[in-house]
């Protein structure tokens, strides 16, 4: 069921649907009070979709509204660099994040594991990979996961404003065209904060999402059990866990993920998306944490690991 805010967002899109379909006049649309009636509105959108107005290559207006709500983050985090959420110690909640996808094989395997465990995660997508595997991106969004921007090429080098803008905007555009998601989350490749990308992302009010915990799956050494130990040894409430579903063979990640989920669940942890995690911080009272979630120093504490 839609919220009032979602209806307002969908007004323009719905009128466009009506005009294009031609099966319902504008007067009839207004007389039936679709804008103020959630049930009628959802029925209208569903009817247009079933009539083929929104084909497999276009995004439904209904999905745009739902995805917008799912991706929204509190304004206080816009333009900030975030490593973790500031939560009370008793709130054993963490966010699983996956970078460099979509991959042709490992992403769907990760999705299957998450689905089996009823977990929603956050995927930071590389635009070029999105263009290669659009159906996988649609699957990620359709299954309720959150999408983030990880640039088009995954370059580490220094960039001028025009190049940085292209890297981020091209990725944002293709994600939106495929899913209707206008993401406000950006993760810089390799965790580099000073090559031009983060400056541009902040100017566009992205939240710069780093991490507090990582599996080390981008390193060539180590087996699945190593990845499990890496995650579990430093996990804490409000943590953001970095893993990868693309950028190479991530079979170790696929093998480690079920055990990571099982072990942390046994320790009382629950899994949420990045927007959910940040919303919890906003709502939290009597916060107890050892470190601030918003970091203003120059580099990530684990800046030596720049091959994410």
FENGIBEL-V519160 format. One record per run of one state. SS is the DSSP state (a for helix, b for strand, c for the rest). FROM is the first residue (numbers start at 0). TO is the last residue. If there is no record, write none. Layout:
ss & from & to
SS & FROM & TO
SS & FROM & TO
//
This chain:
ss & from & to
c & 0 & 2
a & 3 & 20
c & 21 & 24
a & 25 & 30
c & 31 & 32
a & 33 & 35
c & 36 & 36
a & 37 & 49
c & 50 & 59
a & 60 & 70
c & 71 & 73
a & 74 & 76
c & 77 & 79
b & 80 & 81
c & 82 & 91
b & 92 & 100
c & 101 & 104
a & 105 & 115
c & 116 & 120
b & 121 & 124
c & 125 & 125
a & 126 & 131
c & 132 & 132
a & 133 & 141
c & 142 & 144
b & 145 & 148
c & 149 & 159
a & 160 & 178
c & 179 & 183
b & 184 & 185
c & 186 & 187
a & 188 & 190
c & 191 & 195
a & 196 & 202
c & 203 & 205
b & 206 & 208
c & 209 & 211
b & 212 & 213
c & 214 & 222
a & 223 & 233
c & 234 & 238
b & 239 & 243
c & 244 & 249
a & 250 & 265
c & 266 & 268
b & 269 & 271
c & 272 & 272
a & 273 & 282
c & 283 & 292
b & 293 & 293
c & 294 & 307
//
